[in-house]
Structure formats: C-alpha cells, structure tokens
C-alpha cells in the first residue's frame, strides 16, 4: 500500500539544468556532483540523466558511492572528492575510480599502478587538499611514484556570498598552477568552481566546473535567482485531518 507522503523527482528538470549549465560555462566541461544519493534525489537515475544531458564527469564523496554507479553500468569518469582511506585503495583500482590525492601516504599506496589522479589543493576552504606551499612537492612525488596528474582542483566555500574572498581564492589557485608549470608539471584539467562559482564568477570556470546544487534546480544564492534552473524535487502528501481551533489554541507537543 503506497505511503500518503512521497517525493517526486523530475529527471527532465535535471537534464534541463545540466544543459543550462553547459551553455553557461562553455567551453568548460561540467562535472555533476551526485554525492549523498545525489542530494537525496537518487544517485543512479540522476547520474544517468546528467550524462544524457552532456555531463562530462561525475563526482562523489565516498568510494562506495562510486561503486554504486559502476554497478549500475556507468562507465564515465567518476571523481572522488575526498582522498579515500588507505584501506580503500584496492576498491579504487578495482572499480576504476579517479581519486583525489592530498597526502604522500595515499600516493605511496598507489605507487607503480600508473593510475590517473587529481591533485587537491586547499586554497581557503580548509576541508580537504594539500596546502598551496606543498602542492608542487606533492605533485613531484605523484609523478615520481609512477602516477599521472589528470587534474588539479580546489573548492570555493563562499562563492555565493563573498566575492572578495572568492577572487582571492581564484588568484591563489592560479598561482599554484603557475608554480606547477614552473616546475615542469602539467596540472591537467583545472577545476575550481562549484555551482556559485560557475554561475557568478566566470574567472573560476577554467577547464571544468563541479555543479552540485544547481544541478538540482536551486540557485546557490537566493538573492540572485536563475530563471533557467528548474527545481527537480517535489514533496507530495495528502491532508490527514482538518479542524477549526480558536486563535489562542496551541496544538501538538509542548502546546
């Protein structure tokens, strides 16, 4: 028997949002973030819809999230946004996931495999990534370990609300890229922008943007709505009980 309350997810809205993002950020590529069950929208169907709409990459937080997509038959690149624990190295290799690296220990665990990785750099979010001063040293260690730097990335924590901080982060990231090139290192695909960066900071788009909330149809900054984004989720329910109460009534627990 169906429940009286349920969630509807419009996959056509997902497709339209991805297409809008592609047009907005072109020629940059689009990586759709489907971590946390695609923000509660359903990871596999959202990933498939996003790829149908032209997404180039998918991104998840956890190895098991990437495995779910692979088990569903998805073969496109899947980026792990968080460096996995060393115990997950075998599964990263087995399921052909693209790991982000930020430590020598994880690079050592992959050494000799020839794997492509993305170098994560902390330019100001302070949640993940190597310190900018250590990025070149880690990149040299990646190459010396027989790995390939397929991309270099960072993340923007306040692109929807603090333009000055975001511009400073972009500048810091570009300096890291220059230092890598100065050391003879190809940084690969450069990606920095989240949804807010992609929509409001063109200078952060670089080679690829990582779209989370905008994929699902929500503007990252409510003060700057985007009429071309369509919310993909709708909560539906039925009315269970109606009654009239006086103005001073205080219903439910705690009155």
N, C-alpha and C positions, 0 to 999 in steps of 0.2 A: 504494500500500500504506500503510495507516494507521501512524502512529508508535506505539510502545508506551507513550509518555507523552503525556498531553494534559490540558487544563484544561476543566472543565465550569463553565458559568455558568448559574445558576438565575435566569431573569428574573422568575419568580414571587416569588422572595425579594426582588428589587429592588422589585417592586410593593408587597409587604407592608411593607417597610421605609419606603418613601415614605408609604404610608398611615398607618403608625405615627407618623412624624414630623409629618404633617399634623394628626393628632389631638392630638399633644403640644403643638404650638406654636400651634394655632388661637387667635385669628383671624389670626395672622401667616401670610403666604404662605411657600411653600417653593421655593427655588432649588436645583436639583440640579447639583452640580459634576461635569462629565464631561471635565475636562482630562486630558491624558496617557492618551488612549484609555480614558477612564472608569476610571482607576486600573488599567488592564490588563484590564478586563472587556469592552471593546468599546464604543466611544463611541455609535455609531448605535443598536444594539439596546437599550443601557441607557437612552439618551435617550428612545427611543420608549416603553419600558416605564415610565419615570418619569412621562412625560406622561400615559400611560394611567391611572396611579395618582393623577393630580391635581396633579402638579408645575406650578408657575406659570411658572417661569423655568428656563433652563439657563445654566450658566456654564462658560467655557473660559479658557485662558491665552493662546492664540495665535490669530491671525486664521485661519490655515489649519485649525485645529481647528473654528472656527465655520463655515468654508466647507464642510467635510465634512458637517456636519449639514444645512446648507442644501441641498447637492447631494442629500442623501437625502430631501428633501421636507419637512423640519421647518420650520414657519413661526412657531413660538412665539418669544418674545424670547430672545435669546442675548447674555449679558453677557460682555464681555472684561474679565477681572480685572486685566490688566496693560495700561497705556497702550501702544498699538502704536507702532512706529517711524513716522516721518513718511512713509516710503515706502509704508506700507500704507493710507494714508488712502483712496485710490481703491477699494481692495478692501473696506474697512469700509463705504463708501457703497454700492458695487455689491451687496453681499451682505446689506445691512440688518442689520449687527451693532451692538450697543449698546456703545460704547466707554466705558471708564473714563478720566477725564482727571485729570492732576496737574500739567500744565505749560502755561504761556502759549503755548509754541511749538505744541503739538498743538492747542490751542484755535484758534490763528490759522489752522492748516491746515484746520480745519473751518468757519471763519467764513463766514457767509452761507448755509450749507446748510440751516439750520433743524433740524439733527439733534438728537435727544434724547441726552443723555449722563448718566453717573453720575459724581459728584464723589467721588474717592477721597481719604480723609484718613488720615494716619499718626498714630494715637493711641498707638503704642508697639510695633508690630511692626518698624518701621524697614525694611520691604522695598519698600513702594510707598505712594504717596499724598503729598499736599501737607502741609506742616507745619500743625498746627492754627492757628498765628498767621497763616498766609497763606491760610486757606480762604475767608474772606469776600472778600478781594481777588480771588482766582481765580474765585470764583463770580460776582462782579460782571462780571469780564471775559468769562466764559462768556455771560452774558445780553447784554452789550453787543455780543458777536460774533454775535448772532442765533441762538444755540443755546438749547436747553431743558434745564433740570436735571430729569431724570426721577427721579433718586435720589441719595442721599448715603450713603457707606458707609465702613467701616473694617474692620479684621481683628483677631482675638484670637489671639495666639501661644501662650498658656499657660492657656487656659480649663479644661483638663483637670487642671491641677496647682497653679495658683497663684491662689487665689480673690481675695486682696487686690489683686494686680496687675490682675486682670480687672475687679474692681469699679472700680478707679481708671480703667481704660480706658473703661468704660461712662460714668462721670461726665464724663470728658474729652470723649467723643463728644457727650454730651447738651449740654455747654457750647458746643461748636461749632455744634450745631443751633440753640441759643438765639441765638447771635451772628448766624447767618444770618438767622433770623427778625427779629431786631432791626434788621437792615439791609434789611428788606423782601423778603427772598429766601425763596421756598418751597423747602425742601430736597428735596421729592419723597419718594419711597419711602426710608425709613430702614432700613438693614440693616447689622448688625454681627456677629451670632452665626454661628460655624461650628458643626460638629456638637456639640462640647463645650459651647459656649455655649447652643445650642438645648436641650440635654438637662439641663444643670446650672445655668444662670444665666438664669432666666426674665426678669430685667430687661434682658437683652441682645437679646431676641427682636424687639422693636419691630415694624416692618411686614413684615419678611421675614427668614428665616434662610437661610444658604447651607450645605447639607449635603453634605459630601464623604464621609468615612469611614463615617458612619452609614448612608448610602445603601447601602453595600456590606455592611452587616451586622456591622460591628465597632464595639465600644464605644470611644470615644476615650480613656476612662480605664479600663484593665483592672481597677482596683480598684473601679469602680462599674459592674459588668456590667448590661446591659439585656436581660432575657429576651425582650423583644418584637422584638429585632433578630436577623435570620437571616443568617449568612454566605452570600454569593451565589456564592462561588468554591470549587471543589474540584479538587485536583490528583490525577489518576488515573494509575497506572502498572502495569506488570507486573513480577514478580520475574524477573530475568535469570539469577541464579546464586546458589546456596546451598552453603556448605561449612562444616565444623566446623574451628575453629582452637584451639590451646591458649591458655590465659589470658594468656600473655606475648607472644603474636603481635602485630605492629604492621603492619597491612596498608596497602597503597597507597603513593603517592609520599611520600618522606621517611620511610617506615616509620612 
